[in-house]
Amino acid sequence: MNTNFQAVKEVMLSRGSVKRYDTYEMPKEELDELLTLASSAPSAWNLQHWRYLAIQSEEAKQRLLPIAYNQIQVTESSVVIAILGDTEANKAARLVFGEALEQGELTQEIYDRTIGQIDGAYQNHQFARDAAFSNASLSAMQLMLAAKAKGFDTCAMGGFNKEALIKQFNIPDRYVPVMLITIGKAAQPARPTGRLNLDTVLLETL
């Protein structure tokens, strides 16, 4: 069996939602590396809809704790990453495609047409919100896998007060909270969880 595939498979199957963490102060270099890897996720039009809020200090974690309904992993983990989705990701299009235009990889006609398509799509607020969630979630999953590969454990959290998070941490209106992810060294292993079998989740092969 391909050794690369085997390594990736092991990371994917060993990842679980860890709720209790040992004390570990994550160096900035390690956190930056994980977030850089998370940022390499794919996204629609390569607009890179994800933004991160890293909550690492004890003071910030204590502010987050009631927002996360007092879930203890918020304070025990090394860092909590708030995954945010950009509802105005179209504003990045000129930066993303401008470099390709300057380097001659795109013609002016294709550049103009692409920018027009993107801006047109983002006139639909529901589309913009849906895209923020779906694309930021790709980065979130990549972050958890990168963390596991580096020897950390994680827990994705949807149970938190999104409005309170926005207010407490002064998050600009354009960003929507998608989830919280705790990262750290596990003090207790993740609780085993079952999975629906393939016959259940694969509706049909056409």
C-alpha positions as CSV (number, residue, x, y, z in Angstrom):
1,M,0.0,0.0,0.0
2,N,1.2,3.5,-0.8
3,T,2.9,4.8,2.3
4,N,1.6,8.4,1.9
5,F,-2.0,7.1,1.7
6,Q,-1.4,4.9,4.8
7,A,-0.1,7.9,6.8
8,V,-3.0,10.1,5.8
9,K,-5.5,7.3,6.5
10,E,-4.0,6.9,10.0
11,V,-4.3,10.6,10.7
12,M,-7.9,10.7,9.6
13,L,-9.0,7.6,11.4
14,S,-7.2,8.5,14.7
15,R,-8.7,12.0,14.9
16,G,-11.4,12.4,17.4
17,S,-13.1,15.1,19.5
18,V,-11.0,15.5,22.6
19,K,-12.6,17.4,25.5
20,R,-9.9,17.3,28.2
21,Y,-6.4,18.7,27.7
22,D,-3.0,18.8,29.5
23,T,-1.3,22.1,30.1
24,Y,0.7,23.0,27.1
25,E,1.7,26.4,25.9
26,M,1.9,26.3,22.1
27,P,4.7,28.4,20.6
28,K,3.7,30.9,18.0
29,E,5.8,29.1,15.4
30,E,3.7,25.9,15.8
31,L,0.4,27.8,15.7
32,D,1.5,29.7,12.6
33,E,2.5,26.5,10.9
34,L,-0.9,24.9,11.6
35,L,-2.9,28.0,10.4
36,T,-0.7,28.2,7.3
37,L,-1.5,24.6,6.5
38,A,-5.2,25.2,7.2
39,S,-5.0,28.2,4.8
40,S,-3.9,25.9,1.9
41,A,-7.5,24.5,1.7
42,P,-9.4,24.8,-1.6
43,S,-12.1,27.5,-2.0
44,A,-14.5,28.7,-4.6
45,W,-12.8,31.0,-7.1
46,N,-9.8,30.7,-4.7
47,L,-11.3,33.5,-2.6
48,Q,-10.0,32.0,0.6
49,H,-13.1,32.8,2.7
50,W,-11.6,31.8,6.0
51,R,-10.4,34.1,8.7
52,Y,-9.1,33.0,12.1
53,L,-9.4,34.4,15.6
54,A,-6.8,32.8,17.8
55,I,-7.8,32.8,21.5
56,Q,-4.8,31.8,23.5
57,S,-4.3,34.0,26.6
58,E,-5.9,33.0,29.8
59,E,-7.7,36.3,29.9
60,A,-9.2,35.8,26.5
61,K,-10.2,32.2,27.3
62,Q,-12.1,33.3,30.4
63,R,-14.0,35.8,28.3
64,L,-14.8,33.0,25.8
65,L,-15.9,30.5,28.5
66,P,-19.4,31.7,29.1
67,I,-19.9,32.3,25.4
68,A,-19.1,28.6,24.9
69,Y,-21.6,27.6,27.6
70,N,-18.8,26.9,30.1
71,Q,-17.4,23.9,28.1
72,I,-14.1,23.2,30.0
73,Q,-12.1,22.4,26.8
74,V,-12.1,26.1,26.1
75,T,-9.9,26.9,29.0
76,E,-7.8,23.7,29.1
77,S,-6.7,23.6,25.5
78,S,-3.6,25.4,24.3
79,V,-5.6,27.6,21.9
80,V,-9.1,28.0,20.6
81,I,-9.4,29.0,17.0
82,A,-12.6,30.7,16.0
83,I,-13.2,29.9,12.3
84,L,-14.9,32.8,10.6
85,G,-16.4,33.0,7.1
86,D,-16.1,36.0,4.9
87,T,-19.4,37.1,3.5
88,E,-17.6,39.7,1.4
89,A,-15.0,37.3,0.0
90,N,-15.5,38.8,-3.5
91,K,-13.5,41.8,-2.3
92,A,-10.4,39.5,-2.4
93,A,-11.0,38.7,-6.1
94,R,-8.9,41.6,-7.4
95,L,-6.0,40.6,-5.2
96,V,-6.3,36.9,-6.1
97,F,-6.6,37.4,-9.9
98,G,-4.7,40.6,-10.2
99,E,-1.3,38.9,-9.8
100,A,-2.3,36.4,-12.4
101,L,-3.2,39.2,-14.7
102,E,0.1,41.0,-14.1
103,Q,2.1,37.9,-14.8
104,G,0.3,37.3,-18.1
105,E,-1.5,34.1,-16.9
106,L,-4.9,35.8,-17.6
107,T,-5.9,38.1,-20.3
108,Q,-7.7,41.3,-19.4
109,E,-10.9,40.0,-21.0
110,I,-10.9,36.8,-18.8
111,Y,-9.9,38.9,-15.7
112,D,-12.8,41.3,-16.3
113,R,-15.3,38.5,-17.0
114,T,-14.2,36.6,-13.9
115,I,-14.4,39.6,-11.6
116,G,-17.8,40.4,-13.0
117,Q,-19.1,36.9,-12.4
118,I,-17.8,36.9,-8.8
119,D,-19.3,40.3,-8.0
120,G,-22.6,39.3,-9.6
121,A,-22.8,36.2,-7.5
122,Y,-22.1,38.1,-4.3
123,Q,-25.1,40.4,-4.9
124,N,-27.1,37.4,-3.5
125,H,-26.7,37.6,0.2
126,Q,-27.8,34.0,0.8
127,F,-25.2,32.8,-1.6
128,A,-22.5,34.9,0.1
129,R,-23.4,33.5,3.5
130,D,-23.6,29.9,2.3
131,A,-20.2,30.3,0.6
132,A,-18.7,31.7,3.7
133,F,-19.8,28.6,5.7
134,S,-18.9,25.9,3.2
135,N,-15.5,27.3,2.3
136,A,-14.4,28.1,5.8
137,S,-15.4,24.6,6.8
138,L,-12.9,23.2,4.4
139,S,-10.2,25.1,6.1
140,A,-11.5,24.0,9.5
141,M,-11.2,20.3,8.6
142,Q,-7.7,20.8,7.2
143,L,-6.7,22.5,10.5
144,M,-7.9,19.6,12.5
145,L,-6.0,17.1,10.3
146,A,-2.9,19.1,10.3
147,A,-3.0,19.4,14.1
148,K,-3.5,15.6,14.5
149,A,-0.6,14.9,12.1
150,K,1.6,17.2,14.3
151,G,0.7,15.4,17.5
152,F,-2.2,17.6,18.8
153,D,-5.8,16.8,19.3
154,T,-8.8,18.9,18.6
155,C,-12.5,19.4,19.1
156,A,-14.8,21.2,16.7
157,M,-17.5,23.1,18.6
158,G,-20.8,24.4,17.3
159,G,-22.3,25.0,20.7
160,F,-21.6,28.7,21.4
161,N,-23.3,32.0,21.3
162,K,-22.4,33.5,17.9
163,E,-23.8,36.9,18.6
164,A,-21.9,37.1,21.9
165,L,-18.7,36.0,20.3
166,I,-19.0,38.8,17.7
167,K,-19.7,41.4,20.4
168,Q,-17.1,40.3,22.9
169,F,-14.2,40.1,20.4
170,N,-15.3,43.0,18.1
171,I,-15.6,40.8,15.0
172,P,-16.4,42.9,11.9
173,D,-19.9,42.5,10.4
174,R,-18.6,40.9,7.2
175,Y,-17.4,37.8,9.1
176,V,-19.8,35.0,10.4
177,P,-18.7,32.6,13.1
178,V,-18.6,29.1,11.7
179,M,-17.2,27.0,14.6
180,L,-14.7,27.0,17.4
181,I,-11.8,24.5,17.3
182,T,-9.8,23.7,20.5
183,I,-6.3,22.5,20.0
184,G,-3.9,20.9,22.5
185,K,-2.3,17.9,24.1
186,A,-5.0,15.3,25.1
187,A,-5.3,14.5,28.8
188,Q,-8.0,12.0,28.0
189,P,-8.6,10.2,24.7
190,A,-11.6,11.1,22.5
191,R,-14.7,9.1,23.3
192,P,-15.1,6.3,20.6
193,T,-17.8,7.1,18.2
194,G,-19.5,4.9,15.6
195,R,-20.0,5.7,11.9
196,L,-22.9,5.0,9.6
197,N,-21.9,2.3,7.1
198,L,-21.2,3.1,3.5
199,D,-24.5,1.6,2.4
200,T,-26.3,4.2,4.4
201,V,-24.4,7.3,3.4
202,L,-23.9,6.4,-0.3
203,L,-27.3,7.0,-1.7
204,E,-26.5,5.8,-5.2
205,T,-23.7,5.2,-7.7
206,L,-24.8,6.5,-11.1
